Amino acid sequence: MLEHNCSLFSALFVQLSKEIAGLESTTIQVPLIAEDKLGFANLISQIKDEAYKLKLLEIGADSEMHRISSLHAKLTEGDKFTPELLAAELKHIQSDFVFLLMKMKFAYIPAPNDKYFEQEQLFGEKTHEQFRDACNDIKDAGNCIAAELYTAAVFHLMRVAEFGLRHIADRVKVELKDKGNPIPIEYATWDKVIQGIQNKITETRKLSQGVEKNEELQFYSDAADQATFIKDLWRNDVSHTRKRYNDREAIGVFVRVKGFMKLLAKGKA
């Protein structure tokens, strides 16, 4: 998602308005000295930077960008400006500001959902480090909750949980086949992966194992049971368009998947 910090934009607009008011209140219309022009040039430079950011967001227009760049060049290259003339030029820039704002659409994210927006480590640092492949979906799930796209959030959370399921399969060394041919874990269904995990754990337990190994097998068996719960309660429904989710439901899924992934991150891995 795109995030634009409007605080500097707003501060520049306020400063621009104050400078225009100051120039218009001046009764003596003599050319501005170099030091004053440099101060205005610095202001225009900041406005120019903000305008370029807006242009990168496909909002700025070439004419507006040209006017800002042209005034900056004139102020730095020695053109003479009286307060009245500069005020008129700045008013044009101010109008461009307003025009840009009229073309923008702002989305306000109220509390408490704002805490989910553009967060890199919503599931904690350890989960972030251990499950790098899941990081984008974790972040996307948070952004979807922030934007009140709750069904989309659940969809991303199921993708996150699938990374956890693959992790379990990898740890217990599951090997899957379809019609006698080996298949990668990521191409198998959840049911097939979960069944493969449970079968592998059952086979391994038949061998002579120590206490530590048995505890590890039990940990991953319990984790696979959690994956089954996630699959039956949410994954199947969201994947097969059986229902939509509201805020309470999506945040509940978020909490459950977060707990699942944090457990794997700090468990017997």
Buried (B, 14 or more C-beta within 10 A) or exposed (E): EEEBEEEBBEEBBEEBBEBBEEBEEBEEEEBBEEEBBEEBBEBBEBBBEBBBBBBEEEBBBEEBBEBBBEBBEBBBEEEEBBBEBBBBBBBEBBEBBEBBBEEEEEEEBEEEBEEBBEEEEBBBEBBBEBBEEBBEBBBBBBBBBBBBBBBBBBBBBBBBBBBBBBBBBEBBEBEBEEEEEEEEBEEBEBEBBBBBBBEBBEEBEEEEEEEEBEEBBEBBBEBBEBBBEBBEEBBBBBBEEEEEBEEEBBBBBBEBBBEBBBBBBEBBB
